[in-house]
Amino acid sequence: MRRLLLVSALALAPLMSGGAQAQRLDVQTMNFDLWCQETQHLPVARCDKRLPEDEATFEAYRAKVEKYETDYLRGQEAGAQLNRTILHNDPVDNPVDKNTSAAEQKPTTPGQTRSTP
């Protein structure tokens, strides 16, 4: 029962702690057991005990990794936005005469609404 409660709390933690920005970024969740056995190389029996010191160390490690991961993902997102808006939005590569939706657009003045057929 305790394990189920802890797993569900860990699953819901990213939804509650990070707000809208963290939900939008694809931050990978970390598993205490994998961290304990593979990163810390602690015995399975100790990892199953989940000592408060181990949990505190894990939370500090998780917070540090998450900070770097969110910074990395924001950089990736900014690079993708630059790629979309500047590099691939070149009118020379996409002329208006080949893009019928762009050719149909008519300029409007402020306060004037565009009529749709």
Order of alpha helices (4+ residues) and beta strands (2+ residues): alpha-alpha-alpha-alpha-alpha
